[in-house]
Amino acid sequence: MSSAARILEMAAGVCGRSGAGLTGLGDDELLELMAAYEVLGRAVSAQQVRFAGEVGVRSRSELGDEGLSRSQNFTTPVALVAKVTGASTRACKARLDLGRTLRGAVLLGGGEGPAPFPVVARVLDEGVLGVEAAAAIVKQCGVLADRGCSPEVVSLAEETLVDQTISCRLTADETFRAAIHLREVLDPDGAEPRDEVLQMQRSLTIAQAPDGMYRGTFALGPEQGGVWMSSIRAMQSPRVAGPRFVDEDEYVIADGRTQAQKNADTVTELIARAAGAEDMPRINGAIATVNVHMTLDDLLAGRGVGWIDGIDQPVPASTVAQLRCSSPVAATLFGDKGEVLYHGKAKRLFTAAQNRALAARDGGCVWPSCDRPPSFCETHHANEWVSDDHPPGRTDIDNGILLCHFHHSHLHKSPWKLTMHDGVPHLIPPRWVDTEQKPIPTTRRRTIQRPAA
């Protein structure tokens, strides 16, 4: 039976069972039918790979302008397949690579040599093995062949991985991991040269875009990637065991960041903390410092912008106010005639002893539902460091509140306010949350005053 006839027979079988629609299926029947459609899909995908591979063979470079892709006015077979199928360039390239790998070499007489991976080719055509799993097996078996392993060893690896994938019903990701593991078992001496290749590919590029955002790309080897991911996971892991219950007030002010945004904030926090470590390199004896410029009038009024040295785009007044609370920032404040009114940073920062006292009082970020410990918090001035009442403002314990970087930034940019009542930080919600704007006491205090007898 031809591949097309087998696919049509499979399609007739699954379509006849799904005539009632998905909503009319029971749970078991739904899952069974979904698996049947997946088998049908794998059979179709196998033919997509086969056809793409044939296009690649007919477009091989030695054929020149007589090759299929060039004769159709396409520079590459990938472009031709993408145009004909409407699939993405990435998907078409994957099909071509796998299709050409599964084909035997083209012989001088025009025939085709034996298939290098016959077991994978057979189960792929039968719809038993998926394209992603097939690609994972073929790639790692190819690595073994390139490393000089005997054909018997390569064949053993192929058969083992196919049998394991099918019998254990592995996902494509599980097959990939199994293939990596078997590769290392069969070729332990290849670990060093493979790691050398990965290490040579490591990179980190960052550039400022016209809109002020910094964008970049990075590539890390397993060791560096492990350091990054373990650090990020440790900082993002919940520090309170058991379930969490968030009341209505906390729900309104819950953390709405995406995971990607959390990752960016976490890496920034790690770099900032490392830059402030005692054994880090210094520039003229000082830690890495952000220099920001702004007029005093704009800072007091909460309007206008500040300018950071080396950055083309300005930052709003709210960001300047947040940075000045606790970050290593050297601020320069200008008058309306351009004269320098203030330059420096030391007097506005809380001392180490004051921060220890705040840690004992607040226990970490005071924002409801936040679990950041004191060591990962910044100290916010309840009364702004530069304000009408305090020009420059007080840096006293009763004027300090611990906030994590995210909630510190959020506070300066949102209508929420933080104030002190009887030595306890209280959140004041905006009117759209509470028309009466009743202060909400924070819940991170570790000691509670006992009521009078």
Residue pairs with C-beta under 8 A, 6 or more apart in sequence:
1 9
3 43
3 46
3 47
3 50
3 125
4 47
6 43
7 40
7 43
7 44
7 47
10 39
10 40
10 43
10 127
11 40
13 36
14 33
14 36
14 37
14 40
17 33
17 36
18 25
18 33
22 30
25 33
38 130
39 127
39 128
40 127
41 127
42 124
42 127
42 128
42 129
42 130
42 131
43 125
43 126
43 127
45 130
45 131
46 124
46 125
46 127
46 131
47 125
48 85
48 95
48 131
49 95
49 98
49 99
49 102
49 124
49 131
49 134
50 99
50 102
50 125
51 99
52 77
52 81
52 92
52 95
52 96
52 99
53 95
53 96
53 98
53 99
53 100
53 101
53 102
53 103
54 99
54 103
55 68
55 69
55 77
55 80
55 81
55 96
56 77
56 96
56 99
56 100
57 100
57 103
57 106
58 67
58 68
58 77
59 67
59 68
59 69
59 70
59 76
59 77
59 80
60 67
60 106
61 67
63 70
64 70
65 71
68 77
68 80
69 75
69 76
69 77
69 79
69 80
72 80
74 80
74 83
77 96
78 89
78 92
78 93
78 96
79 89
81 87
81 92
81 95
81 96
82 88
82 89
82 92
85 92
87 95
94 131
94 135
95 131
97 135
98 131
98 134
98 135
98 138
101 116
101 117
101 138
101 142
102 115
102 116
102 117
102 120
102 121
102 124
102 134
102 138
103 112
103 115
104 112
104 113
104 114
104 115
104 116
105 112
105 113
106 112
106 113
107 113
115 121
116 145
117 137
117 138
117 141
117 158
119 155
119 158
119 159
119 162
120 129
120 134
120 137
120 138
120 158
120 162
123 129
123 134
123 162
123 166
124 131
124 134
128 166
129 162
129 165
129 166
130 172
132 172
132 175
132 176
133 165
133 170
133 172
133 175
133 176
136 172
136 175
136 176
136 179
137 158
137 161
137 162
137 165
137 175
137 179
139 179
140 157
140 161
140 179
140 180
140 182
140 183
141 154
141 157
141 158
141 161
141 179
143 183
143 187
143 190
144 153
144 154
144 157
144 183
144 186
144 187
145 151
145 154
147 187
147 190
149 186
149 187
153 186
156 186
157 182
157 183
157 186
160 182
161 175
161 178
161 179
161 182
164 170
164 175
164 178
165 174
165 175
165 178
168 174
170 178
183 190
184 190
184 191
195 221
195 222
198 221
198 222
199 221
201 219
201 221
202 219
202 220
202 221
202 224
203 217
203 218
203 219
204 216
204 217
204 218
204 219
205 216
205 217
205 218
206 214
206 215
206 216
207 214
207 215
207 216
208 214
208 311
208 312
209 215
210 312
211 313
212 311
212 312
212 313
212 314
220 228
228 267
231 266
231 270
232 263
232 266
232 267
232 270
235 266
235 269
235 270
235 376
236 262
236 266
238 244
238 371
239 371
239 373
240 371
244 369
246 254
246 368
246 369
249 368
249 429
249 433
249 440
250 368
250 369
252 429
252 433
253 367
253 368
253 369
253 416
253 427
253 429
254 369
255 369
255 370
255 406
257 265
257 406
265 405
265 406
268 405
269 376
269 405
272 327
272 328
272 405
273 376
274 280
275 287
275 288
275 328
276 287
276 288
276 328
280 287
280 288
283 289
287 328
288 328
289 328
289 329
289 330
289 345
290 308
290 309
290 323
290 327
290 328
290 329
290 330
291 308
291 309
291 329
291 330
291 331
291 332
292 306
292 307
292 308
292 309
292 315
292 320
292 323
292 324
292 329
292 330
292 331
292 332
293 306
293 307
293 309
293 331
293 332
293 334
294 304
294 305
294 306
294 307
294 317
294 320
294 331
294 332
294 333
294 334
295 304
295 333
295 334
295 335
295 336
296 333
296 334
296 335
296 341
296 342
296 386
297 304
297 335
297 336
298 304
298 305
298 306
298 317
299 306
299 317
299 320
299 321
299 333
299 386
300 386
300 387
300 388
300 391
301 317
302 317
302 318
302 321
303 317
304 317
305 314
305 315
305 316
305 317
306 314
306 315
306 316
306 317
306 319
306 320
307 314
307 315
308 315
316 413
318 412
318 413
319 409
319 412
319 413
320 331
321 384
321 412
322 408
322 409
322 411
322 412
322 413
323 329
323 331
324 331
324 348
324 385
324 386
325 348
325 378
325 379
325 380
325 381
325 385
325 408
326 349
326 350
326 378
326 379
326 380
326 408
327 378
328 345
329 345
330 343
330 344
330 345
331 342
331 343
331 344
331 345
332 340
332 342
332 343
333 340
333 341
333 342
333 343
333 386
334 340
334 341
335 341
342 392
347 392
347 395
348 381
348 385
348 392
348 393
348 395
349 379
349 395
350 358
350 379
350 395
350 400
351 395
354 379
354 395
354 396
354 397
354 400
355 374
355 379
355 400
357 397
358 374
358 379
358 397
358 400
358 401
358 402
359 374
359 375
359 377
359 402
360 446
361 397
361 423
361 445
361 446
362 374
362 377
362 401
362 402
362 425
362 442
362 444
362 445
363 374
363 444
363 445
363 446
364 370
364 371
364 372
364 373
364 374
364 376
364 377
364 402
364 404
364 444
365 371
365 372
365 376
365 377
365 402
365 403
365 404
365 407
365 444
366 401
366 402
366 403
366 418
366 425
366 442
366 444
367 403
367 404
367 407
367 427
367 442
368 427
368 440
368 442
368 443
370 404
370 407
372 404
374 402
376 404
376 405
377 402
377 403
377 404
378 402
378 403
378 404
378 405
378 408
379 400
379 401
379 402
379 403
380 400
380 401
380 402
380 403
380 408
380 411
380 418
381 393
381 394
381 395
381 399
381 400
381 401
382 399
382 400
382 401
382 418
382 419
382 420
382 425
383 389
383 390
383 393
383 394
383 399
384 390
384 393
385 392
385 393
385 395
386 392
386 393
387 393
393 399
398 420
398 423
399 420
401 418
401 420
401 425
403 411
403 418
410 416
411 417
411 418
414 430
415 430
415 432
416 427
416 428
416 429
416 430
417 427
417 428
418 425
418 426
418 427
418 428
419 425
419 426
419 428
419 439
420 426
421 439
421 441
424 441
424 442
424 445
425 441
425 442
426 439
426 440
426 441
426 442
427 439
427 440
427 442
428 437
428 439
428 440
429 437
429 438
429 440
430 437
431 437
